[in-house]
Amino acid sequence: MFVFEIIVPGTWLDYEDSDWTWKIQNQLYSLQSQFFEANLALNLFISAQTSRSHSFSKDTWDANSKRRREISEMLEQEYIKQGKNYWESHDEISLQTDIIFKREKWQQGTIPREFEHNLSFLYARAFLYALDAFDKFLGVLSREENVPEVISELHKKISDIFPDLRGVRNTAQHLEDRSRGLGRNNKPLDLKPIENNFINAPNGGALVLNSLNGSKYGSTMVDGHYGEVDVSPESMSHLQEILNNILGAFNWHGPKQHKPSV
């Protein structure tokens, strides 16, 4: 498990304007909340990726095949007792075997492959949304009066480190448009070339949605380019540095705080 730690330089902000202090401190709490949400999403993503890579087992395959045969034979006997022709009932027996077998497995705690496949994507998007929310909160904070000038610089740093963040998040929230090849104002996308170790479309024309290339979650963005956000400890390290610098830019009083908790 990856736990990214932060040090809050004090317990309360130390400024004379109580209204301003209350407002800014709440925004700093929101940044911390999104930071730890991203950290959680990262761990869940890594766990889902690891689980998928170890999900196949020959012993499990053999046991499943044996149980399917048992169910099928049981159904065959029932159909014969009912006077039904086996060959005419073959498709129905096959369907009922599949239904009974899967319901048994679900009752035993087996996760459907569709669920398991989508877990990584679900957690990747959770990371993406937490990162995007962090960026938005920081943007609001940077525009507040009397905040340290470095806050604006730190906000810009997010764009430098995650240049595709806004574009990939926008596509994730507008898949109903991108899937139809539409961009802003329902205009057709001008699909740009893509060349990486996952996709090779040097002449353009490739529409990519909701994809995972290792730890990189990517999609075609509204400008037609393919963009990615890395769901990785390295990304969290960048965010950790930014958050610690944000917190350190303000004046505090009271004991320092180490987060997260236990």
C-alpha positions as CSV (number, residue, x, y, z in Angstrom):
1,M,0.0,0.0,0.0
2,F,1.2,3.5,-0.9
3,V,0.6,6.1,1.8
4,F,1.6,9.6,0.8
5,E,2.2,11.7,3.9
6,I,1.9,15.4,4.5
7,I,2.9,17.8,7.3
8,V,0.5,20.6,8.2
9,P,2.7,23.3,9.7
10,G,0.3,24.1,12.4
11,T,-3.2,23.6,13.7
12,W,-4.9,26.9,12.6
13,L,-4.0,29.6,10.1
14,D,-2.5,32.6,11.9
15,Y,-4.1,35.8,10.4
16,E,-6.0,38.7,11.9
17,D,-9.0,38.6,9.5
18,S,-11.1,35.7,10.9
19,D,-13.5,35.6,8.0
20,W,-10.7,35.3,5.5
21,T,-8.9,32.8,7.7
22,W,-12.0,30.6,8.0
23,K,-12.5,30.7,4.2
24,I,-9.0,29.9,3.3
25,Q,-8.6,27.1,5.9
26,N,-11.7,25.4,4.5
27,Q,-10.2,25.5,1.1
28,L,-7.0,24.0,2.4
29,Y,-9.0,21.2,4.0
30,S,-10.7,20.5,0.7
31,L,-7.3,20.2,-1.0
32,Q,-6.2,17.7,1.6
33,S,-9.4,15.7,1.1
34,Q,-8.9,15.5,-2.6
35,F,-5.3,14.5,-2.1
36,F,-6.2,11.6,0.1
37,E,-9.0,10.6,-2.2
38,A,-6.5,10.4,-5.0
39,N,-4.1,8.4,-2.8
40,L,-7.0,5.9,-2.0
41,A,-7.9,5.6,-5.7
42,L,-4.3,4.9,-6.6
43,N,-4.1,2.0,-4.1
44,L,-7.4,0.6,-5.3
45,F,-6.3,0.9,-8.9
46,I,-3.0,-1.0,-8.2
47,S,-4.9,-3.7,-6.3
48,A,-7.3,-4.2,-9.1
49,Q,-4.5,-4.4,-11.7
50,T,-2.6,-6.9,-9.5
51,S,-5.8,-9.0,-9.0
52,R,-6.5,-9.2,-12.7
53,S,-3.0,-10.4,-13.5
54,H,-3.3,-13.3,-11.1
55,S,-7.0,-14.2,-11.7
56,F,-6.4,-17.2,-14.0
57,S,-5.8,-20.7,-12.6
58,K,-5.8,-24.0,-14.4
59,D,-7.1,-25.7,-11.2
60,T,-10.0,-23.3,-11.1
61,W,-10.7,-23.9,-14.8
62,D,-10.7,-27.7,-14.3
63,A,-13.0,-27.4,-11.3
64,N,-15.4,-25.1,-13.2
65,S,-15.5,-27.5,-16.2
66,K,-16.3,-30.4,-13.9
67,R,-19.1,-28.5,-12.2
68,R,-20.6,-27.5,-15.5
69,R,-20.6,-31.1,-16.7
70,E,-22.4,-32.1,-13.4
71,I,-25.1,-29.5,-13.8
72,S,-25.5,-30.3,-17.5
73,E,-25.9,-34.1,-16.7
74,M,-28.4,-33.3,-14.0
75,L,-30.5,-31.2,-16.4
76,E,-30.3,-33.8,-19.1
77,Q,-31.8,-36.4,-16.7
78,E,-34.6,-34.0,-15.7
79,Y,-35.4,-33.3,-19.4
80,I,-35.4,-37.0,-20.2
81,K,-37.7,-37.8,-17.3
82,Q,-40.1,-35.1,-18.7
83,G,-40.1,-37.0,-22.0
84,K,-38.3,-34.2,-23.8
85,N,-35.9,-35.0,-26.7
86,Y,-32.3,-34.3,-25.7
87,W,-31.2,-32.9,-29.1
88,E,-34.2,-30.6,-29.3
89,S,-33.5,-29.4,-25.8
90,H,-29.7,-29.1,-26.1
91,D,-29.6,-25.3,-26.5
92,E,-32.0,-24.9,-23.5
93,I,-29.9,-27.3,-21.4
94,S,-26.7,-25.4,-22.3
95,L,-28.4,-22.0,-21.4
96,Q,-29.7,-23.3,-18.1
97,T,-26.4,-24.9,-17.2
98,D,-24.7,-21.6,-17.8
99,I,-27.3,-19.7,-15.6
100,I,-27.1,-22.2,-12.7
101,F,-23.3,-22.4,-12.8
102,K,-22.9,-18.6,-12.8
103,R,-25.4,-18.1,-10.0
104,E,-23.6,-20.6,-7.9
105,K,-20.3,-18.9,-8.4
106,W,-21.7,-15.5,-7.6
107,Q,-23.2,-16.9,-4.4
108,Q,-19.7,-18.1,-3.6
109,G,-18.3,-14.6,-4.0
110,T,-16.9,-14.9,-7.6
111,I,-16.9,-11.5,-9.3
112,P,-18.2,-11.4,-12.9
113,R,-15.5,-10.8,-15.4
114,E,-17.3,-7.6,-16.6
115,F,-17.0,-6.3,-13.0
116,E,-13.4,-7.3,-12.6
117,H,-12.4,-5.8,-15.9
118,N,-14.0,-2.5,-15.1
119,L,-12.5,-2.1,-11.6
120,S,-9.3,-0.8,-12.9
121,F,-11.1,1.7,-15.1
122,L,-13.4,2.8,-12.3
123,Y,-10.4,3.5,-10.0
124,A,-8.4,5.2,-12.7
125,R,-11.3,7.6,-13.3
126,A,-11.6,8.1,-9.5
127,F,-8.0,9.1,-9.5
128,L,-8.5,11.4,-12.5
129,Y,-11.5,13.1,-10.9
130,A,-9.7,13.6,-7.5
131,L,-6.7,15.1,-9.3
132,D,-9.0,17.3,-11.4
133,A,-10.9,18.5,-8.3
134,F,-7.6,19.2,-6.5
135,D,-6.6,21.4,-9.5
136,K,-9.9,23.2,-9.4
137,F,-9.8,23.9,-5.7
138,L,-6.2,25.1,-6.1
139,G,-7.3,27.4,-9.0
140,V,-10.0,28.9,-6.7
141,L,-7.5,29.4,-3.9
142,S,-5.0,31.0,-6.2
143,R,-7.5,33.7,-7.1
144,E,-8.4,34.6,-3.5
145,E,-7.2,38.0,-2.2
146,N,-4.0,38.1,-0.1
147,V,-2.9,34.5,-0.6
148,P,0.8,34.0,-1.1
149,E,2.0,34.6,-4.7
150,V,3.5,31.1,-4.8
151,I,0.0,29.6,-4.8
152,S,-0.5,30.7,-8.4
153,E,2.8,29.2,-9.4
154,L,1.9,25.9,-7.8
155,H,-1.4,25.9,-9.6
156,K,0.4,26.4,-12.9
157,K,2.8,23.5,-11.9
158,I,-0.2,21.1,-12.1
159,S,-0.8,22.0,-15.7
160,D,2.9,21.5,-16.4
161,I,3.0,18.1,-14.8
162,F,-0.4,16.9,-16.0
163,P,-0.9,18.7,-19.3
164,D,-3.7,16.4,-20.4
165,L,-5.6,16.4,-17.1
166,R,-8.4,18.8,-18.1
167,G,-8.8,17.3,-21.6
168,V,-9.0,13.7,-20.5
169,R,-11.3,14.5,-17.6
170,N,-13.6,16.4,-20.0
171,T,-13.8,13.4,-22.3
172,A,-14.5,11.1,-19.4
173,Q,-17.5,13.2,-18.5
174,H,-18.7,13.6,-22.1
175,L,-18.3,10.1,-23.5
176,E,-21.8,10.3,-25.1
177,D,-20.3,13.0,-27.4
178,R,-16.8,11.6,-27.9
179,S,-18.2,8.2,-28.8
180,R,-20.0,9.8,-31.7
181,G,-16.9,11.6,-32.8
182,L,-18.1,15.0,-31.6
183,G,-16.1,17.7,-29.8
184,R,-17.1,21.1,-28.5
185,N,-20.4,22.5,-29.7
186,N,-21.2,19.1,-31.3
187,K,-18.6,19.7,-34.0
188,P,-16.8,16.7,-35.6
189,L,-13.5,15.8,-34.0
190,D,-10.4,16.3,-36.1
191,L,-8.6,13.1,-35.0
192,K,-4.8,13.6,-34.7
193,P,-2.1,11.1,-35.2
194,I,-1.3,8.7,-32.3
195,E,2.0,6.8,-32.0
196,N,2.9,5.1,-28.7
197,N,3.6,1.6,-27.5
198,F,-0.2,1.0,-27.3
199,I,-1.6,2.7,-30.4
200,N,-0.1,3.3,-33.9
201,A,-2.2,5.6,-36.0
202,P,0.4,7.9,-37.7
203,N,-2.2,9.2,-40.1
204,G,-4.8,10.0,-37.5
205,G,-8.4,8.8,-37.6
206,A,-8.2,6.7,-34.4
207,L,-10.8,7.5,-31.7
208,V,-9.7,6.2,-28.3
209,L,-12.0,6.3,-25.3
210,N,-11.6,5.1,-21.7
211,S,-8.4,3.2,-22.4
212,L,-5.6,2.0,-20.1
213,N,-2.0,1.7,-21.3
214,G,-0.4,0.2,-18.3
215,S,-0.9,2.8,-15.6
216,K,-1.9,5.5,-18.0
217,Y,-5.6,6.3,-18.4
218,G,-6.2,8.0,-21.7
219,S,-8.8,9.2,-24.2
220,T,-9.1,11.3,-27.3
221,M,-9.6,14.9,-26.1
222,V,-11.8,17.6,-27.5
223,D,-9.0,19.0,-29.7
224,G,-8.6,15.6,-31.4
225,H,-5.3,14.8,-29.7
226,Y,-4.9,11.7,-27.6
227,G,-4.2,12.5,-23.9
228,E,-3.1,10.5,-20.9
229,V,-2.9,10.8,-17.1
230,D,-0.6,8.5,-15.3
231,V,-2.3,6.7,-12.3
232,S,0.9,6.1,-10.5
233,P,2.9,6.7,-7.3
234,E,5.0,9.1,-9.4
235,S,1.9,11.3,-10.0
236,M,1.0,11.2,-6.3
237,S,4.6,12.2,-5.4
238,H,4.2,15.3,-7.6
239,L,0.9,16.1,-5.9
240,Q,2.4,15.5,-2.5
241,E,5.1,18.0,-3.1
242,I,2.7,20.6,-4.4
243,L,0.3,20.2,-1.4
244,N,3.2,20.4,1.1
245,N,4.4,23.6,-0.6
246,I,0.9,25.0,-0.5
247,L,0.5,24.4,3.2
248,G,4.0,25.7,3.9
249,A,3.2,29.0,2.1
250,F,0.8,30.1,4.9
251,N,1.3,31.3,8.4
252,W,0.2,28.8,11.1
253,H,0.0,28.5,14.9
254,G,-0.4,25.5,17.1
255,P,1.2,22.1,16.9
256,K,2.2,20.6,13.6
257,Q,0.0,17.8,12.2
258,H,1.1,14.7,10.4
259,K,-1.4,13.2,8.0
260,P,-3.1,10.8,7.2
261,S,-4.2,9.3,10.5
262,V,-4.3,5.6,11.6
